[in-house]
């Protein structure tokens, strides 16, 4: 019954492309918000201490990785549909499309949320190195720990995409 409902509204290809869209859009939104927040803190420090540019830029860039993970998953989904090789995407079943949609969700949601929390950790790190330049490694480690959850979402999405 549910399959009939979905097939009357969505094609398999539409569901697959929705999965790709959500993977790249939501993780990209998280990364954009995260990098933007960290950039604001970075600019405040760099106005006073321009010699800290390299360290600050590394902390600022950390939340960008989630958007990259979503982009990779979107490419894997699009490639899996055969669109990149010129295949007839109308042959994708609703079940296959739903599988691709579900495959895009772990990286989409973990990227959306973890990038923003990673930015908070990066901002705290920027504030830390503003006062104690010798604490850069600790600042990087603290901000990098949040990355684990984005990586887990990315890996689950990879496993799901490659097992359609």
DSSP file (Angstrom, degrees, kcal/mol; ACC not computed):
  #  RESIDUE AA STRUCTURE BP1 BP2  ACC     N-H-->O    O-->H-N    N-H-->O    O-->H-N    TCO  KAPPA ALPHA  PHI   PSI    X-CA   Y-CA   Z-CA
    1    1 A X     >        0   0    0      0, 0.0     4,-2.1     0, 0.0     5,-0.1   0.000 360.0 360.0 360.0 -51.0    0.0    0.0    0.0
    2    2 A X  H  >  +     0   0    0      1,-0.2     4,-2.6     2,-0.2     5,-0.2   0.893 360.0  54.0 -62.6 -38.5    2.7    2.5    1.0
    3    3 A X  H  > S+     0   0    0      1,-0.2     4,-2.6     2,-0.2    -1,-0.2   0.888 107.6  50.3 -61.9 -39.3    4.7    1.6   -2.1
    4    4 A X  H  > S+     0   0    0      2,-0.2     4,-1.4     1,-0.2    -1,-0.2   0.888 109.6  51.3 -65.1 -38.8    1.7    2.3   -4.3
    5    5 A X  H  X S+     0   0    0     -4,-2.1     4,-0.9     2,-0.2     3,-0.3   0.950 113.5  43.6 -62.6 -49.4    1.2    5.7   -2.6
    6    6 A X  H >X S+     0   0    0     -4,-2.6     4,-3.8     1,-0.2     3,-0.8   0.906 111.7  53.2 -64.0 -41.6    4.9    6.6   -3.2
    7    7 A X  H 3< S+     0   0    0     -4,-2.6    -1,-0.2     1,-0.3    -2,-0.2   0.781 106.0  54.1 -68.0 -24.0    4.9    5.3   -6.7
    8    8 A X  H 3< S+     0   0    0     -4,-1.4    -1,-0.3    -3,-0.3    -2,-0.2   0.738 121.8  29.5 -78.4 -21.3    1.9    7.4   -7.6
    9    9 A X  H << S+     0   0    0     -4,-0.9     2,-0.4    -3,-0.8    -2,-0.2   0.819 124.9  32.1-102.1 -43.3    3.6   10.6   -6.3
   10   10 A X     <  -     0   0    0     -4,-3.8    -1,-0.2    -5,-0.2     2,-0.2  -0.889  65.3-139.0-121.7 145.0    7.3   10.0   -6.9
   11   11 A X     >  -     0   0    0     -2,-0.4     4,-2.0     1,-0.1     5,-0.2  -0.572  34.9-109.3 -87.9 165.2    9.3    8.2   -9.4
   12   12 A X  H  > S+     0   0    0     80,-0.7     4,-2.2     1,-0.2    81,-0.2   0.904 120.8  51.5 -60.0 -41.5   12.4    6.2   -8.3
   13   13 A X  H  > S+     0   0    0     79,-0.4     4,-2.8    76,-0.2     5,-0.2   0.898 106.8  53.4 -64.1 -40.6   14.7    8.7   -9.9
   14   14 A X  H  > S+     0   0    0      1,-0.2     4,-1.9     2,-0.2    -1,-0.2   0.909 110.0  47.8 -62.2 -41.6   12.9   11.6   -8.1
   15   15 A X  H  X S+     0   0    0     -4,-2.0     4,-2.0     2,-0.2    -1,-0.2   0.910 112.4  49.3 -64.7 -42.0   13.4    9.9   -4.8
   16   16 A X  H  X S+     0   0    0     -4,-2.2     4,-2.0     1,-0.2    -2,-0.2   0.929 112.1  47.2 -63.1 -45.3   17.1    9.2   -5.5
   17   17 A X  H  X S+     0   0    0     -4,-2.8     4,-2.7     1,-0.2    -1,-0.2   0.825 108.1  56.3 -69.0 -29.9   17.7   12.8   -6.6
   18   18 A X  H  X S+     0   0    0     -4,-1.9     4,-2.8    -5,-0.2    -1,-0.2   0.896 106.5  51.2 -64.0 -40.1   15.9   14.0   -3.5
   19   19 A X  H  X S+     0   0    0     -4,-2.0     4,-2.1     2,-0.2    -2,-0.2   0.906 111.8  46.2 -61.8 -42.4   18.4   11.9   -1.4
   20   20 A X  H  X S+     0   0    0     -4,-2.0     4,-2.1     2,-0.2     5,-0.3   0.916 112.8  50.6 -65.7 -43.4   21.3   13.5   -3.3
   21   21 A X  H  X S+     0   0    0     -4,-2.7     4,-3.1     1,-0.2     5,-0.3   0.935 111.7  46.2 -60.5 -47.7   19.8   17.0   -2.9
   22   22 A X  H  X>S+     0   0    0     -4,-2.8     4,-2.1     1,-0.2     5,-0.6   0.896 109.9  55.0 -64.4 -39.5   19.3   16.6    0.9
   23   23 A X  H  X5S+     0   0    0     -4,-2.1     4,-1.0    -5,-0.2    -1,-0.2   0.938 118.5  32.5 -58.9 -47.8   22.8   15.2    1.4
   24   24 A X  H  X5S+     0   0    0     -4,-2.1     4,-1.5    46,-0.2    -2,-0.2   0.876 121.5  48.2 -79.9 -37.3   24.5   18.1   -0.3
   25   25 A X  H  X5S+     0   0    0     -4,-3.1     4,-2.4    -5,-0.3    -3,-0.2   0.955 115.0  40.3 -72.2 -49.7   22.0   20.8    0.8
   26   26 A X  H  X5S+     0   0    0     -4,-2.1     4,-2.2    -5,-0.3     5,-0.2   0.922 119.1  44.8 -69.5 -42.8   21.7   20.1    4.5
   27   27 A X  H  X<S+     0   0    0     -4,-1.0     4,-2.3    -5,-0.6    -1,-0.2   0.872 114.3  51.9 -67.4 -33.5   25.3   19.3    5.1
   28   28 A X  H  X S+     0   0    0     -4,-1.5     4,-2.8     2,-0.2    -2,-0.2   0.884 107.7  50.9 -67.4 -39.1   26.2   22.4    3.1
   29   29 A X  H  X S+     0   0    0     -4,-2.4     4,-2.6     2,-0.2     5,-0.2   0.931 110.9  49.2 -63.0 -44.9   23.9   24.6    5.1
   30   30 A X  H  X S+     0   0    0     -4,-2.2     4,-2.5     1,-0.2    -2,-0.2   0.925 113.6  46.2 -60.0 -44.4   25.5   23.3    8.3
   31   31 A X  H  X S+     0   0    0     -4,-2.3     4,-3.3     2,-0.2     5,-0.3   0.917 111.8  50.4 -65.5 -43.5   29.0   23.9    6.9
   32   32 A X  H  X S+     0   0    0     -4,-2.8     4,-2.2     1,-0.2    -2,-0.2   0.927 114.1  44.5 -61.8 -44.5   28.1   27.4    5.7
   33   33 A X  H  X S+     0   0    0     -4,-2.6     4,-2.3    -5,-0.2    -1,-0.2   0.919 116.2  48.0 -65.0 -42.2   26.6   28.4    9.0
   34   34 A X  H  X S+     0   0    0     -4,-2.5     4,-2.5    -5,-0.2    -2,-0.2   0.936 113.9  43.9 -65.0 -48.5   29.6   26.8   10.9
   35   35 A X  H  X S+     0   0    0     -4,-3.3     4,-2.5     1,-0.2    -1,-0.2   0.900 113.4  53.2 -64.9 -39.6   32.3   28.4    8.8
   36   36 A X  H  X S+     0   0    0     -4,-2.2     4,-1.6    -5,-0.3    -2,-0.2   0.918 110.3  46.6 -61.5 -43.8   30.5   31.7    8.9
   37   37 A X  H  X S+     0   0    0     -4,-2.3     4,-1.5     1,-0.2    -2,-0.2   0.933 114.2  46.9 -63.6 -46.1   30.3   31.7   12.7
   38   38 A X  H  X S+     0   0    0     -4,-2.5     4,-2.6     1,-0.2    -2,-0.2   0.859 107.9  57.7 -65.2 -34.3   33.9   30.7   13.1
   39   39 A X  H  X S+     0   0    0     -4,-2.5     4,-2.8     2,-0.2    -1,-0.2   0.877 102.1  54.7 -64.0 -37.3   34.9   33.4   10.6
   40   40 A X  H  X S+     0   0    0     -4,-1.6     4,-1.5     2,-0.2    -1,-0.2   0.933 112.0  42.9 -61.9 -44.9   33.3   36.1   12.7
   41   41 A X  H  X S+     0   0    0     -4,-1.5     4,-1.7     1,-0.2    -2,-0.2   0.898 113.4  53.3 -66.6 -39.3   35.4   35.0   15.7
   42   42 A X  H  X S+     0   0    0     -4,-2.6     4,-2.9     1,-0.2     5,-0.2   0.912 105.8  52.6 -62.3 -43.4   38.5   34.7   13.6
   43   43 A X  H  X S+     0   0    0     -4,-2.8     4,-1.6     1,-0.2    -1,-0.2   0.872 105.9  54.9 -62.9 -36.3   38.1   38.2   12.2
   44   44 A X  H  X S+     0   0    0     -4,-1.5     4,-0.6    -5,-0.2    -1,-0.2   0.922 113.1  41.2 -62.0 -43.7   37.9   39.5   15.7
   45   45 A X  H >X S+     0   0    0     -4,-1.7     4,-2.9     1,-0.2     3,-1.0   0.916 112.5  54.0 -69.6 -43.2   41.2   37.9   16.7
   46   46 A X  H 3< S+     0   0    0     -4,-2.9    -1,-0.2     1,-0.3    -2,-0.2   0.762  98.5  63.8 -67.2 -24.0   43.0   38.7   13.4
   47   47 A X  H 3< S+     0   0    0     -4,-1.6    -1,-0.3    -5,-0.2     3,-0.2   0.839 117.1  29.4 -64.7 -31.2   42.1   42.4   13.8
   48   48 A X  H << S+     0   0    0     -3,-1.0     2,-0.3    -4,-0.6    -2,-0.2   0.779 135.4  26.4 -96.6 -33.2   44.3   42.4   16.9
   49   49 A X    ><  +     0   0    0     -4,-2.9     3,-2.1     1,-0.1    -1,-0.2  -0.640  58.7 171.3-135.4  76.7   46.8   39.6   16.1
   50   50 A X  G >  S+     0   0    0      1,-0.3     3,-1.4    -2,-0.3    -1,-0.1   0.708  74.4  73.3 -61.8 -19.4   47.3   39.2   12.3
   51   51 A X  G 3  S+     0   0    0      1,-0.3     3,-0.3     2,-0.1    -1,-0.3   0.626  85.9  66.6 -69.2 -11.1   50.2   36.8   12.9
   52   52 A X  G <>  +     0   0    0     -3,-2.1     4,-2.7     1,-0.2     5,-0.3   0.296  66.7 112.4 -90.3   9.0   47.7   34.2   14.0
   53   53 A X  H <> S+     0   0    0     -3,-1.4     4,-2.6     1,-0.2     5,-0.2   0.886  73.8  48.3 -53.4 -49.8   46.2   33.9   10.5
   54   54 A X  H  > S+     0   0    0     -3,-0.3     4,-1.6     1,-0.2    -1,-0.2   0.921 115.4  43.3 -60.0 -47.1   47.4   30.3    9.7
   55   55 A X  H  > S+     0   0    0     -4,-0.2     4,-1.8     1,-0.2    -1,-0.2   0.922 115.5  48.4 -64.6 -44.7   46.2   28.9   13.0
   56   56 A X  H  X S+     0   0    0     -4,-2.7     4,-2.6     1,-0.2    -2,-0.2   0.893 107.7  55.0 -65.4 -39.9   42.9   30.7   12.9
   57   57 A X  H  X S+     0   0    0     -4,-2.6     4,-2.1    -5,-0.3    -1,-0.2   0.870 105.2  53.6 -63.3 -36.4   42.2   29.7    9.3
   58   58 A X  H  X S+     0   0    0     -4,-1.6     4,-0.9    -5,-0.2    -1,-0.2   0.934 112.0  44.0 -63.3 -45.1   42.6   26.0   10.2
   59   59 A X  H >< S+     0   0    0     -4,-1.8     3,-0.5     1,-0.2     4,-0.4   0.902 113.5  51.8 -64.8 -40.0   40.1   26.2   13.0
   60   60 A X  H 3< S+     0   0    0     -4,-2.6     3,-0.4     1,-0.2    -1,-0.2   0.850 108.3  51.6 -64.4 -35.2   37.7   28.2   10.9
   61   61 A X  H >< S+     0   0    0     -4,-2.1     3,-1.9     1,-0.2     4,-0.4   0.670  84.5  88.3 -79.7 -17.2   37.9   25.7    8.0
   62   62 A X  G X< S+     0   0    0     -4,-0.9     3,-1.6    -3,-0.5     4,-0.3   0.885  83.4  54.1 -53.2 -46.4   37.0   22.6   10.1
   63   63 A X  G >  S+     0   0    0     -4,-0.4     3,-0.6    -3,-0.4     4,-0.5   0.633  93.4  75.2 -66.3  -8.9   33.2   22.9    9.8
   64   64 A X  G X> S+     0   0    0     -3,-1.9     4,-1.3     1,-0.2     3,-0.5   0.740  77.8  74.5 -72.3 -21.4   33.6   22.9    6.0
   65   65 A X  H <> S+     0   0    0     -3,-1.6     4,-2.3    -4,-0.4    -1,-0.2   0.847  85.6  62.0 -64.0 -33.3   34.3   19.2    5.9
   66   66 A X  H <> S+     0   0    0     -3,-0.6     4,-2.1    -4,-0.3    -1,-0.2   0.890 102.1  51.5 -61.4 -38.4   30.7   18.2    6.5
   67   67 A X  H <> S+     0   0    0     -3,-0.5     4,-2.0    -4,-0.5    -1,-0.2   0.867 108.3  52.4 -64.0 -35.9   29.6   20.0    3.3
   68   68 A X  H  X S+     0   0    0     -4,-1.3     4,-2.4     2,-0.2    -2,-0.2   0.897 106.7  52.5 -66.4 -40.2   32.3   18.0    1.5
   69   69 A X  H  X S+     0   0    0     -4,-2.3     4,-2.2     1,-0.2    -2,-0.2   0.925 110.1  48.3 -61.3 -43.6   31.0   14.7    2.9
   70   70 A X  H  X S+     0   0    0     -4,-2.1     4,-2.4     1,-0.2    -1,-0.2   0.880 109.7  52.9 -63.4 -38.0   27.5   15.6    1.7
   71   71 A X  H  X S+     0   0    0     -4,-2.0     4,-2.3     2,-0.2    -2,-0.2   0.914 108.4  50.0 -63.2 -43.8   28.8   16.5   -1.8
   72   72 A X  H  X S+     0   0    0     -4,-2.4     4,-2.4     1,-0.2    -2,-0.2   0.923 111.4  48.2 -61.9 -44.4   30.6   13.1   -2.1
   73   73 A X  H  X S+     0   0    0     -4,-2.2     4,-2.6     2,-0.2    -1,-0.2   0.908 109.5  52.9 -64.2 -41.1   27.5   11.2   -1.1
   74   74 A X  H  X S+     0   0    0     -4,-2.4     4,-2.7     1,-0.2    -1,-0.2   0.916 110.1  48.2 -59.9 -42.8   25.4   13.2   -3.6
   75   75 A X  H  X S+     0   0    0     -4,-2.3     4,-2.9     2,-0.2     5,-0.2   0.910 110.9  50.9 -64.0 -41.5   27.9   12.3   -6.4
   76   76 A X  H  X S+     0   0    0     -4,-2.4     4,-2.4     2,-0.2    -2,-0.2   0.898 112.1  47.2 -63.0 -39.8   27.8    8.7   -5.3
   77   77 A X  H  X S+     0   0    0     -4,-2.6     4,-1.6     2,-0.2    -2,-0.2   0.949 113.7  46.6 -65.7 -48.2   24.0    8.7   -5.5
   78   78 A X  H  X>S+     0   0    0     -4,-2.7     5,-1.1     1,-0.2     4,-0.6   0.909 114.5  48.0 -61.8 -41.6   23.9   10.4   -8.8
   79   79 A X  H ><5S+     0   0    0     -4,-2.9     3,-1.1     1,-0.2    -1,-0.2   0.900 108.0  56.0 -64.0 -40.2   26.5    8.0  -10.2
   80   80 A X  H 3<5S+     0   0    0     -4,-2.4    -1,-0.2     1,-0.3    -2,-0.2   0.809 101.9  56.3 -63.0 -29.7   24.6    5.1   -8.8
   81   81 A X  H 3<5S-     0   0    0     -4,-1.6    -1,-0.3    -3,-0.2    -2,-0.2   0.694 112.4-121.3 -74.3 -17.0   21.5    6.1  -10.7
   82   82 A X  T X<>S+     0   0    0     -3,-1.1     5,-2.6    -4,-0.6     3,-0.7   0.443  75.8 127.0  90.9   0.2   23.5    6.0  -13.9
   83   83 A X  G > <S+     0   0    0     -5,-1.1     3,-1.0     1,-0.2    -4,-0.2   0.881  71.2  53.3 -58.8 -39.5   22.8    9.6  -14.8
   84   84 A X  G 3 5S+     0   0    0     -6,-0.6    -1,-0.2     1,-0.3    -5,-0.1   0.768 111.1  46.2 -69.3 -24.3   26.5   10.3  -15.2
   85   85 A X  G < 5S-     0   0    0     -3,-0.7    -1,-0.3    -6,-0.2    -2,-0.2   0.392 119.8-106.3 -98.4   3.8   26.9    7.5  -17.6
   86   86 A X  T < 5 +     0   0    0     -3,-1.0    -3,-0.2    -4,-0.5    -2,-0.1   0.653  64.3 157.4  85.0  15.5   23.9    8.4  -19.7
   87   87 A X      < -     0   0    0     -5,-2.6     2,-1.0     1,-0.1    -1,-0.2  -0.267  55.0 -96.8 -70.9 161.5   21.7    5.5  -18.4
   88   88 A X    >   -     0   0    0      1,-0.2     3,-1.5     2,-0.1    -1,-0.1  -0.696  35.5-169.0 -80.5 102.6   17.9    5.7  -18.5
   89   89 A X  G >  S+     0   0    0     -2,-1.0     3,-1.6     1,-0.3   -76,-0.2   0.625  76.3  79.2 -72.4 -11.5   17.0    6.9  -15.0
   90   90 A X  G 3  S+     0   0    0      1,-0.3    -1,-0.3   -78,-0.1   -78,-0.2   0.655  83.0  67.2 -68.8 -12.1   13.3    6.2  -15.6
   91   91 A X  G <  S+     0   0    0     -3,-1.5     2,-0.4   -79,-0.1    -1,-0.3   0.503  72.4 110.2 -85.3  -4.3   14.2    2.5  -14.9
   92   92 A X    <   -     0   0    0     -3,-1.6   -80,-0.7    -4,-0.1   -79,-0.4  -0.584  68.7-132.1 -73.0 126.4   15.0    3.2  -11.3
   93   93 A X     >  -     0   0    0     -2,-0.4     4,-2.7   -81,-0.2     5,-0.2  -0.315  16.8-113.8 -76.1 162.4   12.3    1.6   -9.2
   94   94 A X  H  > S+     0   0    0      1,-0.2     4,-2.7     2,-0.2     5,-0.2   0.878 119.3  54.5 -61.9 -37.4   10.6    3.4   -6.3
   95   95 A X  H  > S+     0   0    0      2,-0.2     4,-2.0     1,-0.2    -1,-0.2   0.925 109.9  45.1 -63.4 -45.1   12.2    1.0   -3.9
   96   96 A X  H  > S+     0   0    0      2,-0.2     4,-2.2     1,-0.2    -2,-0.2   0.917 113.7  50.3 -64.5 -42.7   15.7    1.8   -5.3
   97   97 A X  H  X S+     0   0    0     -4,-2.7     4,-2.4     1,-0.2    -2,-0.2   0.904 109.6  50.2 -62.0 -42.1   14.9    5.5   -5.2
   98   98 A X  H  X S+     0   0    0     -4,-2.7     4,-2.6     2,-0.2    -1,-0.2   0.875 108.1  54.3 -63.9 -36.7   13.7    5.3   -1.6
   99   99 A X  H  X S+     0   0    0     -4,-2.0     4,-2.2     2,-0.2    -2,-0.2   0.926 109.6  46.5 -62.8 -44.6   16.9    3.4   -0.7
  100  100 A X  H  X S+     0   0    0     -4,-2.2     4,-1.5     2,-0.2    -2,-0.2   0.896 111.0  53.0 -63.9 -39.9   19.0    6.3   -2.2
  101  101 A X  H  X S+     0   0    0     -4,-2.4     4,-0.7     1,-0.2     3,-0.5   0.947 112.0  44.2 -59.4 -48.7   16.9    8.8   -0.3
  102  102 A X  H >X S+     0   0    0     -4,-2.6     3,-0.7     1,-0.2     4,-0.7   0.859 108.6  59.2 -64.7 -35.5   17.4    7.1    3.0
  103  103 A X  H 3< S+     0   0    0     -4,-2.2     4,-0.5     1,-0.2    -1,-0.2   0.810 103.9  51.5 -64.2 -30.0   21.1    6.7    2.2
  104  104 A X  H 3X S+     0   0    0     -4,-1.5     4,-1.7    -3,-0.5    -1,-0.2   0.681  94.0  75.1 -80.2 -17.3   21.5   10.4    1.9
  105  105 A X  H <X S+     0   0    0     -3,-0.7     4,-2.9    -4,-0.7     5,-0.4   0.883  86.3  56.1 -69.7 -40.8   19.9   11.2    5.2
  106  106 A X  H  X S+     0   0    0     -4,-0.7     4,-2.3     1,-0.2     5,-0.3   0.941 114.7  39.0 -58.9 -45.7   22.7   10.2    7.7
  107  107 A X  H  > S+     0   0    0     -4,-0.5     4,-1.8    46,-0.4     5,-0.2   0.858 116.1  54.0 -71.1 -33.1   25.3   12.5    6.1
  108  108 A X  H  X S+     0   0    0     -4,-1.7     4,-2.0     2,-0.2    -2,-0.2   0.956 116.5  35.1 -64.0 -50.4   22.6   15.2    5.6
  109  109 A X  H  X S+     0   0    0     -4,-2.9     4,-2.0     2,-0.2     5,-0.3   0.904 119.2  47.9 -75.5 -42.0   21.5   15.3    9.2
  110  110 A X  H  X S+     0   0    0     -4,-2.3     4,-2.6    -5,-0.4     5,-0.3   0.882 115.0  48.0 -67.0 -34.9   24.8   14.7   10.9
  111  111 A X  H  X S+     0   0    0     -4,-1.8     4,-1.5    -5,-0.3     5,-0.2   0.906 109.3  52.3 -69.2 -42.1   26.5   17.3    8.7
  112  112 A X  H  X S+     0   0    0     -4,-2.0     4,-0.6    -5,-0.2    -2,-0.2   0.918 122.0  30.2 -58.5 -45.0   23.8   19.9    9.3
  113  113 A X  H  X S+     0   0    0     -4,-2.0     4,-1.7     2,-0.1     3,-0.4   0.920 117.7  51.2 -85.7 -46.9   24.1   19.5   13.1
  114  114 A X  H  X S+     0   0    0     -4,-2.6     4,-2.9    -5,-0.3     5,-0.2   0.839 103.7  59.0 -67.0 -32.2   27.7   18.6   13.7
  115  115 A X  H  X S+     0   0    0     -4,-1.5     4,-1.8    -5,-0.3    -1,-0.2   0.886 106.9  48.1 -63.0 -36.9   29.1   21.5   11.6
  116  116 A X  H  X S+     0   0    0     -4,-0.6     4,-1.5    -3,-0.4    -1,-0.2   0.881 114.1  45.3 -72.4 -37.2   27.4   24.0   13.8
  117  117 A X  H  X S+     0   0    0     -4,-1.7     4,-2.0     2,-0.2    -2,-0.2   0.860 110.8  54.1 -72.2 -34.4   28.6   22.3   17.0
  118  118 A X  H  X S+     0   0    0     -4,-2.9     4,-2.6     1,-0.2    -2,-0.2   0.878 105.2  54.6 -65.5 -35.4   32.1   22.0   15.5
  119  119 A X  H  X S+     0   0    0     -4,-1.8     4,-2.9     2,-0.2    -1,-0.2   0.899 105.4  52.5 -63.3 -40.1   32.0   25.8   14.9
  120  120 A X  H  X S+     0   0    0     -4,-1.5     4,-2.1     2,-0.2    -1,-0.2   0.917 111.6  46.0 -61.5 -42.1   31.2   26.4   18.5
  121  121 A X  H  X S+     0   0    0     -4,-2.0     4,-2.1     2,-0.2    -2,-0.2   0.888 112.8  50.5 -67.0 -38.4   34.2   24.3   19.5
  122  122 A X  H  X S+     0   0    0     -4,-2.6     4,-2.6     2,-0.2    -2,-0.2   0.897 109.1  51.2 -65.8 -40.1   36.3   26.1   16.9
  123  123 A X  H  X S+     0   0    0     -4,-2.9     4,-2.5     2,-0.2    -2,-0.2   0.915 109.5  49.8 -63.0 -42.8   35.2   29.5   18.2
  124  124 A X  H  X S+     0   0    0     -4,-2.1     4,-2.2     1,-0.2    -1,-0.2   0.901 111.3  50.3 -61.7 -39.1   36.1   28.4   21.7
  125  125 A X  H  X S+     0   0    0     -4,-2.1     4,-2.7     2,-0.2    -2,-0.2   0.884 108.3  51.4 -65.4 -39.0   39.5   27.4   20.3
  126  126 A X  H  X S+     0   0    0     -4,-2.6     4,-1.3     1,-0.2    -2,-0.2   0.916 111.3  48.0 -63.1 -42.7   40.0   30.7   18.6
  127  127 A X  H  X S+     0   0    0     -4,-2.5     4,-0.9     2,-0.2    -2,-0.2   0.881 111.1  52.3 -64.5 -37.3   39.2   32.4   21.9
  128  128 A X  H >X S+     0   0    0     -4,-2.2     4,-2.8     1,-0.2     3,-0.8   0.945 110.6  44.8 -63.7 -49.0   41.7   30.1   23.7
  129  129 A X  H 3< S+     0   0    0     -4,-2.7    -1,-0.2     1,-0.3    -2,-0.2   0.709 102.7  66.8 -74.2 -16.3   44.6   30.8   21.3
  130  130 A X  H 3< S+     0   0    0     -4,-1.3    -1,-0.3    -5,-0.2     3,-0.2   0.855 116.6  27.5 -64.6 -32.9   43.8   34.5   21.5
  131  131 A X  H << S+     0   0    0     -4,-0.9     2,-0.4    -3,-0.8    -2,-0.2   0.768 135.8  28.5 -97.2 -31.9   44.9   34.3   25.1
  132  132 A X    ><  -     0   0    0     -4,-2.8     3,-2.1    -5,-0.2    -1,-0.2  -0.800  59.5-175.2-136.6  91.4   47.3   31.4   25.0
  133  133 A X  G >  S+     0   0    0     -2,-0.4     3,-0.9     1,-0.3    -1,-0.1   0.765  83.6  65.5 -57.8 -27.5   49.1   30.9   21.6
  134  134 A X  G 3  S+     0   0    0      1,-0.2     3,-0.3     2,-0.1    -1,-0.3   0.506  87.7  70.9 -75.5  -3.5   50.7   27.7   22.9
  135  135 A X  G <>  +     0   0    0     -3,-2.1     4,-2.2     1,-0.2    -1,-0.2   0.105  60.1 111.9-100.7  21.0   47.3   26.0   23.2
  136  136 A X  H <> S+     0   0    0     -3,-0.9     4,-2.7     1,-0.2     5,-0.2   0.904  75.2  52.7 -62.0 -42.5   46.7   25.6   19.4
  137  137 A X  H  > S+     0   0    0     -3,-0.3     4,-2.6     1,-0.2    -1,-0.2   0.917 110.8  47.4 -62.2 -42.8   47.0   21.8   19.5
  138  138 A X  H  > S+     0   0    0      2,-0.2     4,-2.8     1,-0.2    -1,-0.2   0.914 111.3  51.6 -63.0 -42.4   44.4   21.5   22.2
  139  139 A X  H  X S+     0   0    0     -4,-2.2     4,-2.0     1,-0.2    -2,-0.2   0.917 112.3  45.7 -61.3 -43.8   42.1   23.9   20.4
  140  140 A X  H  X S+     0   0    0     -4,-2.7     4,-2.4     2,-0.2    -2,-0.2   0.914 112.9  50.3 -65.3 -43.2   42.4   21.8   17.2
  141  141 A X  H  X S+     0   0    0     -4,-2.6     4,-1.7    -5,-0.2    -2,-0.2   0.934 110.4  49.1 -62.2 -46.8   41.9   18.6   19.0
  142  142 A X  H  X S+     0   0    0     -4,-2.8     4,-0.6     1,-0.2    -1,-0.2   0.921 115.3  43.3 -60.6 -44.5   38.8   19.8   20.8
  143  143 A X  H >< S+     0   0    0     -4,-2.0     3,-0.5    -5,-0.2     4,-0.4   0.841 111.9  55.1 -70.1 -32.0   37.2   21.1   17.6
  144  144 A X  H >X S+     0   0    0     -4,-2.4     3,-1.0     1,-0.2     4,-0.5   0.778  92.7  70.5 -73.0 -26.1   38.2   17.9   15.7
  145  145 A X  H >< S+     0   0    0     -4,-1.7     3,-1.1     1,-0.3     4,-0.3   0.846  92.1  58.2 -60.4 -33.2   36.5   15.6   18.2
  146  146 A X  T XX S+     0   0    0     -4,-0.6     3,-1.2    -3,-0.5     4,-0.7   0.796  91.6  72.2 -65.8 -27.2   33.1   16.8   16.9
  147  147 A X  H <> S+     0   0    0     -3,-1.0     4,-2.6    -4,-0.4     3,-0.4   0.780  79.1  76.1 -58.8 -29.0   34.1   15.6   13.4
  148  148 A X  H <X S+     0   0    0     -3,-1.1     4,-2.2    -4,-0.5    -1,-0.3   0.875  93.7  50.0 -52.1 -41.1   33.8   12.0   14.5
  149  149 A X  H <> S+     0   0    0     -3,-1.2     4,-1.8    -4,-0.3    -1,-0.2   0.828 109.3  49.9 -73.8 -31.0   30.0   12.2   14.3
  150  150 A X  H  X S+     0   0    0     -4,-0.7     4,-2.3    -3,-0.4    -1,-0.2   0.894 110.6  51.4 -68.2 -39.6   30.0   13.7   10.9
  151  151 A X  H  X S+     0   0    0     -4,-2.6     4,-2.8     2,-0.2    -2,-0.2   0.894 107.5  52.4 -65.0 -39.9   32.4   10.9    9.8
  152  152 A X  H  X S+     0   0    0     -4,-2.2     4,-2.4    -5,-0.2    -1,-0.2   0.927 110.9  46.7 -62.7 -44.0   30.0    8.3   11.2
  153  153 A X  H  X S+     0   0    0     -4,-1.8     4,-2.2     2,-0.2   -46,-0.4   0.899 112.5  51.2 -62.4 -40.2   27.1    9.7    9.3
  154  154 A X  H  X S+     0   0    0     -4,-2.3     4,-2.4     2,-0.2    -2,-0.2   0.922 110.7  47.9 -61.6 -46.3   29.3    9.9    6.2
  155  155 A X  H  X S+     0   0    0     -4,-2.8     4,-2.7     2,-0.2    -2,-0.2   0.907 110.5  50.6 -64.9 -42.2   30.3    6.2    6.6
  156  156 A X  H  X S+     0   0    0     -4,-2.4     4,-2.5     1,-0.2    -1,-0.2   0.919 111.1  49.6 -61.9 -42.3   26.7    5.0    7.1
  157  157 A X  H  X S+     0   0    0     -4,-2.2     4,-2.9     2,-0.2     5,-0.2   0.905 110.1  50.8 -63.0 -40.7   25.7    6.9    4.0
  158  158 A X  H  X S+     0   0    0     -4,-2.4     4,-2.5     2,-0.2    -2,-0.2   0.948 110.7  48.7 -60.9 -47.6   28.5    5.3    2.0
  159  159 A X  H  < S+     0   0    0     -4,-2.7     4,-0.4     1,-0.2    -2,-0.2   0.910 114.5  45.7 -58.6 -43.0   27.5    1.8    3.2
  160  160 A X  H >< S+     0   0    0     -4,-2.5     3,-0.9    -5,-0.2    -1,-0.2   0.915 112.8  49.0 -68.0 -43.0   23.9    2.5    2.2
  161  161 A X  H >< S+     0   0    0     -4,-2.9     3,-1.0     1,-0.2    -2,-0.2   0.899 110.9  49.9 -64.3 -40.2   24.7    4.0   -1.2
  162  162 A X  T 3< S+     0   0    0     -4,-2.5    -1,-0.2     1,-0.2    -2,-0.2   0.509 107.9  55.8 -80.5  -1.8   27.0    1.2   -2.2
  163  163 A X  T <         0   0    0     -3,-0.9    -1,-0.2    -4,-0.4    -2,-0.1  -0.018 360.0 360.0-117.8  30.4   24.5   -1.5   -1.2
  164  164 A X    <         0   0    0     -3,-1.0    -1,-0.1   -64,-0.0    -2,-0.1   0.502 360.0 360.0 -73.0 360.0   21.5   -0.5   -3.3
